[in-house]
Amino acid sequence: MAILTRVPLGFSTTTLSSNSRCHKYSSQSIGVPKASTCNPLLYKRGFRGVRVVFAAMADLRRSTVLVTGAGGRTGQIVYRKLKERSEQYVAKGLVRTEESKGKIGGADDVFVGDIRDINSIVPAIEGIDALVILTSAVPKMKPGYDPSQGGSPEFCFDDGANPEQVDWIGQKNQIDAAKAAGVKQVVLVGSMGGTDPNHPLNSLGNGNILVWKRKAEQYLADSGVPYTIIRAGGLQDKEGGVRELLIGKDDELLKTDTRTISRPDVAEVCLQALLFEEAKFKAFDLASKPEGVDTPTKDFKALFSQITTRF
């Protein structure tokens, strides 16, 4: 049985004082501030009850965070990072199918829901402190493409899962549900390129994916909910934490040679945005320098302090 020892509770020693005699367990043995006498309520409960109270207080200090799109490549990383930092966060995930739930472990804290149906996602959003949105429409290559014949492949979206339905309606539903539930912060991961309606990504499957993403970002910024909008550069499946991160605005980074970023770095910025006031009510582009160039980013407060754009 685990025993809590010397947990800082943040209340004065007078909490434990009364005219009653002390329980045989001293305040030092259970890791609370030293006091000459003990509270009668704690005396009646005994050591086991004290431990339960302390554990409950520890839970109150943790932030409950839901990541949607938790079955995606970046979403899985965010969900895993939340689970690894259980002293800070209570992790929850939302996926679209039971198959995706199984893929990330099938835990009870992973919900299955359809972001296009707001009623199906409300149970996952109720009671959370923060929401990290990583849902996105995914273009698929049409069958029959033969690279040996030259030309470019054609793309499409699954029925009912085009960018308007997923990146606009689906994200709007999440924002509305979060606002109704009193969520304290929404972190939305989008993409760079949204300032250019002729960006090549918009032509994939004629989906205008960046147009719809941008509309959802604007909706969040106008919602009144504290937000952080991260417009990531080209996502790479590389190691995180080994590069200097770059902040930009209005797609300026797309005109440079530093316009990509690793998925783990995006995931880390999502979690760090939950810790600093400097990240709230901000929207920014995010990329990184190549590995080995300059110093990897560690001071996220300083990183967020660079941001001057609300949208």
N, C-alpha and C positions, 0 to 999 in steps of 0.2 A: 504494500500500500504506500503510495507516495505521500510524503510529509512536506508541507510547506515550511520553509525556514527563513526567517529574517526577510520577510517581504515588506517593503516600504509601503505604508498604507495612507500616508498623507493626512492623519488626524492626530490630535494632541493626546498626550498621555492621560489627560483627565477623563478621557472616554472610558478608561478602565477602572476608574476609582469609585469606591462606594464605602459604606460602613460595614459591608459584609466581609467575612473572612475570605482569604484567598483560596482558590482551588489548588490542589497539590501540584498542578503543572504551572511553573512560573512563566511570567511574561517573556523571559528570555528564551525559554525552551521552545516557545512557539513563534519566536521571531517578531514580537511586537514591541513597541516602546516600553521600557521598564516602568513599572508603577508599583506602589507599595500595596495596593489592594486591587481587587478584581470586580468587575461589574456583575451584579447578581444574575443577570440574564445569561451571561457567558458561563457563570458558575453552574447554573442549572443545566446548561447544555453540555458542559464538559468539553474536553479537548476536541472531540469529533465535530461538535457543533461549531466551535470556533473555526476549525479548518474549513468547513463548508462556507461559513460567512466570508472568510478571506478569499476563497476561490471565486465566490460570486462577485466580490469586489474587483478581483483581477479581470473577470470577464467583462465588467463594465468599462474597463479601460481599453478594451480591444474594439476595433472598428469592423463592422460587418460589411463586407464588400462583395457585390455580385458582378461577375464578368459574363457578359453575353457573347455568344460566338465562342464559347469555351472549347468547342471541338475543333476550331480552326487552328492553323499552325502557330499564329501569334497568340490567340486566345488560350491555347493549352499552356503556353509558357507563363502567361499572366496568372492563370489558375494555379499552376504549380508553385510559382513564387509566393503567392498568397498562402498556400498550404505550408510552405517551408517556413514562413514567418508567423507561425501561430501565436507567438507572444504579442504580435501587433494586430493581427487580422483574424477574423472569422471568415473563411472563404466560402463562397457559394458560386455555382456556375449555372448557366442556362445554355442548353443545346437544343437542336431541332429534332433529333431522333434518338430512340433508345440505343441504336447502334453507336452514335457519337458518345452517348453517356458511357457505354461500356468501354469505348476506346480510351477514355480518360480515367477509368477506374471504377465507374459505376457507383460512386459513393452517394449516400443519402442527401448530401448537400448539393447535388447536381440535379437541376430540374429540366424537364422536357417541355418545351412550349414553342408556339409559333408567333414570332414577333409581329406578324401581319394581323393577328387576332389579339387585341389588347387584353381581353379577358383571360387568355391562356397564360399570360406572363405575369399577371398581378400576384399570384401566390409566391412567385420567386422574388418579387420586388418588395413585398411587404416586410417591414422590419429591418431593412438594410440601411446603412449609413451612407454608402457610396455605390455608384454604378459605373462600371467601365464597359463602354460599348465597343465591341469588336466585330459586330455583324457586318456582312457585306455580300452583295450579289457576286456570284462567281461565273465568269464567262467560260464556256466550254467550246472546244474545237469541233466543228461539224465533221461527221464521219466522211471518209472518202478522200481526204487530202493526201496527195502523194508528192512528197518533197522533190522526188526525181523528175517530176513533170514541170517544175518551176512554179512561179506564182506564189501567192500568199494564202495561208489558211483562212477559212471563214469561221466566225465564232457565233455562238448563240447562247441564250439563257434557258434554263428549264422553265416549263410553263408555270406561271404564277410566282416566279422567282427572279424577275427582271429588276434592274436597279430602281425603277420607280416604286415597285412594291416592297423591296427589301431596304434600300438605302434611303428612301424617303418615308413611305408609310410605316415601315417597320421601325425605323429609328424615331419617327415622330411618336409612335405608340409607346416606345420605351421612355421617351422624355416626358410624355403626358402622365404615364403611370408613376414615374419617379417623382414628379412634382406633386401628384395627388397623395403619394405616400410620405411626403416630407423628407425626401432624400436630401442630404446635406451637400452633395457634390456629384456631378456627372463628368466623367472623363470620356471624351469621344475621340476615337482614332479614325482619322480620315486619310486623305492622300494629297500630296502636292499636285499642282496642275489645275486646280479648280478655277484659277483666274482666266484660263484660256478655253473658251467654248469649242475651239477647234483642236484641242489636245487629242492625240491619237487614241487614248483610252476611251474617249467618248464614242469613237467609231466602232468599237468592238460590239458586235451584235446589234449595232444601232441603239445601244442602251443608254447613251449619255450619262454614264455612271458618275462622272465627276460633277456634272450639273446637279444631279439628285443628291449627291453627298453634300455639296455646297449648300443646297437648300435646307437640308437637315441641320447643318452646322449653324446656319443663320437662325433657324427655329430655336435651337438650344440657346444661342446667345441672347435671344429675345425673351426667353422663357422666365427669367427671373431666378432660376436655379443657379447656384454657383457652379461654374463649369471650367473645364480645361479642354481645349480643342487642339489635338496633336495631328498635324498634317505631315505624315511620314513620307520620306523619299522612297526610292526603290528598295523593297524589302529583300534582305539577303539571309540565307540560312547559315550564318557564321556565328562564331563565339561572341558573346557580349562582354562589356566591361573592359575592353582593351583598346578603345579608341576615344579620341576627343570628340565630343558631340558638338554640333553646330546648330545654332538657332537662326531662323530666317523668317521673312515675311513676304507675302505677295509673290511667291514662286521665284524669288531672286536666286535661290540656290540652284534652280534648274538651269541657270545660265553659267554655272561653274562646273568644275570637275568633281565636286563633292556633293553628290545628290542621291547617295544611297545610305542605307543604315541596316544594321542587323536586327532581326526580330527580337532577340533577347534584350537589345538596348532599348527598343521601343517599349517592351514590357516593363523594363526597369523604370523608364521615365513615367509610365502610367502609375506605378506604385509610389514613386517619389512625389508625384503631383498631389497625392493624397495627404502628404505630410507637411506641406509648406503653403502658407497663405499667399506667398509670392506666385504660386501657380494658378490661383483662382481668378476667374474672369479674364482669362488670357487665351489667345489663339496664336499658334506659331507653326512654322515649318521646322522639320527636324531631319537632320542628316548627320554624317560623321566624316572625319578625316580618315585616310587609310590607316590601317594598323601600323604602329611604329613611327607615326608622324606626330610629334608633340606628345602631350601627357594625357592619358585617359581621364575622362571626366569623373570626379568623385564628389565635388561640391555642387549638389543639385540646387541648393538654395541660391547660390550665385548664378547658376544657369538660368533658373526661372526669373531671377531679378533682371536679367538682360531683356526680357520680353516687355515690349511697350504697346503691343497691339491687342485690343480686345476682340477684334475679328479680322 
